[in-house]
Amino acid sequence: MTTSLTPDQVLRAAPIIPTITIDNLDDAVPFARALVDGGLRVLEITLRTPAAMAAITKIAREVPDAIVGAGTVLTPEHYEAVRDSGAVFAISPGSSPELLRANAMDCPLIPGVATASELMQGMNAGFTHFKFFPAEASGGTTWLRAVQGPFAEARFCPTGGISAETAPKYLALPNVLTVGGSWMMPKDAVAARDWDRIRQLAAQAAALHTAK
């Protein structure tokens, strides 16, 4: 299991971060291995199902090449549970003062922002790396270009409505380190447990890399 990574190291470790929803705990390891074997090492397990926390622990133990973290982290209580689960990073769709204060080095928080005011609050709290969510609905690449001037130190992982076709436009921006998405995990492939197809789609996503 990888430990003690900085937010910058997490976001630079793969061009795409799959946002994964796991309903069945037995799927966690083969799902993760398919993505990692395809070249996507950084895995965001969303806290949207009862199996999510146990899935993080299982992947952390059994898929050593994975950099596994938690998404949809909404409260300090969520965050503490995530740290105990074995996750090495946490991502929130938004932010609150309480959640920002809970941040710890052993499981860095990447808070979500969608406005300049939220970005200012995060940067005033010492953060420089953010999830831009929901990206497409909040201005997409136009918003990211606009904030580059006044917030030159900020780096982003845009997520929300991004596809294989639009991801390269985001990755070409200097303040974008990686992109979050789920297009490489189509619902029919997950339902059929077609891990080979997911591995192939992950490899295509990994090939979108843009050097920064």
C-alpha positions as CSV (number, residue, x, y, z in Angstrom):
1,M,0.0,0.0,0.0
2,T,1.3,3.5,-0.9
3,T,1.3,5.9,2.0
4,S,2.1,9.6,2.7
5,L,1.7,11.0,-0.7
6,T,1.1,14.7,-1.2
7,P,-1.9,16.0,-3.1
8,D,0.4,16.9,-6.0
9,Q,1.8,13.4,-6.1
10,V,-1.7,11.9,-6.1
11,L,-3.0,14.0,-8.9
12,R,0.1,13.6,-11.0
13,A,0.2,9.8,-10.7
14,A,-2.3,9.2,-13.5
15,P,-3.9,11.4,-16.2
16,I,-7.3,10.1,-15.3
17,I,-8.8,9.2,-11.9
18,P,-11.6,6.7,-12.2
19,T,-14.6,7.6,-9.9
20,I,-15.7,4.2,-8.9
21,T,-19.0,3.1,-7.3
22,I,-18.8,-0.4,-5.8
23,D,-22.0,-2.2,-5.0
24,N,-20.6,-5.7,-4.4
25,L,-17.6,-6.1,-2.2
26,D,-16.5,-9.2,-4.2
27,D,-16.0,-7.0,-7.2
28,A,-13.6,-4.6,-5.5
29,V,-10.3,-6.3,-6.2
30,P,-10.9,-7.5,-9.8
31,F,-12.3,-4.1,-10.6
32,A,-9.3,-2.3,-9.2
33,R,-6.8,-4.7,-10.8
34,A,-8.4,-4.1,-14.2
35,L,-8.0,-0.4,-13.9
36,V,-4.5,-0.6,-12.5
37,D,-3.4,-3.1,-15.2
38,G,-4.8,-0.6,-17.8
39,G,-2.5,2.1,-16.4
40,L,-4.9,4.0,-14.0
41,R,-3.3,3.6,-10.6
42,V,-5.2,6.3,-8.7
43,L,-8.6,5.1,-7.7
44,E,-11.4,7.2,-6.2
45,I,-13.9,4.9,-4.4
46,T,-17.0,7.0,-3.9
47,L,-18.7,6.7,-0.5
48,R,-22.1,6.1,-2.1
49,T,-22.7,2.4,-1.2
50,P,-22.6,0.3,2.0
51,A,-19.6,-1.6,0.5
52,A,-17.5,1.4,-0.2
53,M,-15.4,1.6,3.0
54,A,-14.7,-2.1,3.1
55,A,-13.8,-2.0,-0.6
56,I,-11.2,0.7,0.1
57,T,-9.6,-1.5,2.8
58,K,-9.7,-4.6,0.6
59,I,-8.1,-2.8,-2.4
60,A,-5.4,-1.2,-0.2
61,R,-4.5,-4.6,1.1
62,E,-4.7,-6.7,-2.1
63,V,-3.8,-4.4,-4.9
64,P,-0.4,-3.0,-3.9
65,D,0.1,-0.9,-7.0
66,A,-3.1,1.0,-6.5
67,I,-3.2,4.4,-5.0
68,V,-6.6,4.1,-3.4
69,G,-8.6,7.0,-1.9
70,A,-12.2,7.9,-1.1
71,G,-14.6,10.3,-2.9
72,T,-17.8,11.9,-1.8
73,V,-16.3,12.7,1.6
74,L,-18.8,15.1,3.1
75,T,-18.0,15.5,6.8
76,P,-15.1,15.2,9.3
77,E,-16.7,11.9,10.5
78,H,-16.5,10.6,6.9
79,Y,-12.9,11.8,6.7
80,E,-11.8,10.0,9.9
81,A,-13.5,6.8,8.8
82,V,-11.7,7.1,5.5
83,R,-8.3,7.5,7.2
84,D,-9.0,4.3,9.2
85,S,-10.0,2.4,6.1
86,G,-6.5,2.5,4.5
87,A,-7.2,5.3,2.0
88,V,-4.2,7.5,1.2
89,F,-6.2,10.5,0.0
90,A,-9.7,11.9,0.3
91,I,-11.7,13.9,-2.2
92,S,-14.8,16.0,-1.4
93,P,-17.4,17.4,-3.9
94,G,-17.4,20.6,-2.0
95,S,-15.9,22.0,1.2
96,S,-16.7,23.3,4.6
97,P,-14.6,24.9,7.3
98,E,-15.0,21.8,9.5
99,L,-13.8,19.5,6.7
100,L,-10.9,21.7,5.8
101,R,-9.7,21.7,9.4
102,A,-9.8,17.9,9.5
103,N,-7.1,17.6,6.9
104,A,-4.1,15.4,7.9
105,M,-0.8,14.6,6.1
106,D,-1.3,10.9,6.2
107,C,-4.5,11.1,4.1
108,P,-4.5,14.5,2.3
109,L,-7.8,16.1,1.5
110,I,-8.5,17.4,-2.0
111,P,-11.5,19.7,-1.5
112,G,-14.1,20.5,-4.1
113,V,-14.7,24.0,-5.5
114,A,-17.0,25.4,-8.1
115,T,-16.6,29.2,-7.5
116,A,-13.8,31.7,-7.0
117,S,-15.0,32.4,-3.5
118,E,-14.7,28.7,-2.5
119,L,-11.3,28.6,-4.1
120,M,-10.2,31.6,-2.0
121,Q,-11.5,30.0,1.2
122,G,-9.5,26.8,0.4
123,M,-6.3,28.6,-0.5
124,N,-6.6,30.8,2.7
125,A,-6.8,27.5,4.6
126,G,-3.5,26.4,3.0
127,F,-4.8,24.2,0.1
128,T,-3.4,24.4,-3.4
129,H,-4.9,21.3,-5.0
130,F,-8.7,21.0,-5.6
131,K,-11.4,19.0,-7.3
132,F,-13.4,21.2,-9.7
133,F,-16.9,19.9,-9.5
134,P,-19.3,19.7,-11.3
135,A,-16.9,20.7,-14.0
136,E,-19.0,20.8,-17.1
137,A,-22.0,22.4,-15.3
138,S,-19.8,25.0,-13.6
139,G,-18.0,26.5,-16.7
140,G,-15.6,23.7,-17.7
141,T,-12.4,24.8,-19.4
142,T,-13.6,28.4,-19.6
143,W,-13.8,28.7,-15.8
144,L,-10.4,27.0,-15.4
145,R,-8.7,29.4,-17.8
146,A,-10.4,32.4,-16.1
147,V,-9.1,31.5,-12.6
148,Q,-5.5,30.7,-13.8
149,G,-4.5,34.4,-13.6
150,P,-5.7,35.4,-10.1
151,F,-5.0,31.9,-8.7
152,A,-1.8,30.9,-10.4
153,E,-0.8,28.4,-7.7
154,A,-4.0,26.4,-7.8
155,R,-4.1,23.0,-9.5
156,F,-7.2,21.0,-10.3
157,C,-8.8,17.7,-10.9
158,P,-11.9,18.6,-12.8
159,T,-14.7,16.0,-12.5
160,G,-18.3,15.9,-13.6
161,G,-19.7,15.3,-17.1
162,I,-16.3,14.8,-18.7
163,S,-15.9,12.2,-21.4
164,A,-13.1,10.6,-23.4
165,E,-13.8,13.2,-26.1
166,T,-13.6,16.3,-23.8
167,A,-10.9,15.1,-21.3
168,P,-8.0,16.1,-23.6
169,K,-9.2,19.7,-23.6
170,Y,-9.0,19.8,-19.8
171,L,-5.6,18.0,-19.7
172,A,-4.1,20.6,-22.1
173,L,-4.6,23.3,-19.5
174,P,-1.5,24.2,-17.4
175,N,-3.5,24.2,-14.1
176,V,-5.1,20.8,-14.6
177,L,-3.1,17.8,-13.4
178,T,-5.6,15.0,-14.0
179,V,-9.3,14.5,-14.8
180,G,-11.9,12.5,-12.9
181,G,-14.4,10.4,-14.8
182,S,-16.2,7.1,-15.2
183,W,-16.5,6.6,-18.9
184,M,-13.9,3.7,-18.8
185,M,-16.3,1.8,-16.6
186,P,-19.6,1.5,-18.6
187,K,-22.5,0.2,-16.5
188,D,-23.0,-2.8,-18.8
189,A,-19.4,-3.9,-18.4
190,V,-19.5,-3.6,-14.7
191,A,-22.8,-5.5,-14.5
192,A,-21.3,-8.3,-16.6
193,R,-18.0,-8.2,-14.7
194,D,-16.2,-7.7,-18.0
195,W,-12.9,-6.8,-16.4
196,D,-11.0,-7.2,-19.6
197,R,-13.1,-4.6,-21.4
198,I,-12.6,-2.2,-18.5
199,R,-8.9,-2.8,-18.6
200,Q,-8.9,-2.0,-22.3
201,L,-10.9,1.2,-21.8
202,A,-8.6,2.1,-18.9
203,A,-5.6,1.7,-21.2
204,Q,-7.2,4.1,-23.7
205,A,-7.8,6.6,-20.9
206,A,-4.2,6.3,-19.7
207,A,-3.0,7.2,-23.1
208,L,-4.5,10.6,-22.8
209,H,-1.5,11.7,-20.7
210,T,-0.2,15.3,-21.3
211,A,3.2,16.1,-19.8
212,K,3.1,19.0,-17.3
